[in-house]
Amino acid sequence: MLYKFKSRSTADVIMLEPNARQLLQIVGKDPDEHHGIVTVAQIPAAIAALEAAIAAEESGNKANAQPDAEDDSDDEEEGGNAQGTVGLRQRAVPLLDMLTRSAAENNDVVW
């Protein structure tokens, strides 16, 4: 199943269900509801929660990094990790952009 996030400020953001559920849990919304809203008043807290989760994941990745993995440091600086998997930062950027633009234009985000 897909989740489609909509705002009058941006184009739609479409995500696969597992990724959208993870982001909705982080921002404090019920991922079991297939329709919902992040109001303009809730957007700053949602952005802060996503950024905190990203920072926590990245600090955890750096703590677990091997000292001999110096040649992979370019990938880690871009938000990836040494295993080549997609990190939370890459998954959250489209939604973060939508939330930021929506807050600037006083528009809600719905899904």
Helices and strands as residue ranges (DSSP letters): E 2-7, E 10-16, H 17-26, E 37-38, H 43-64, G 70-72, H 73-77, H 88-104, E 109-110
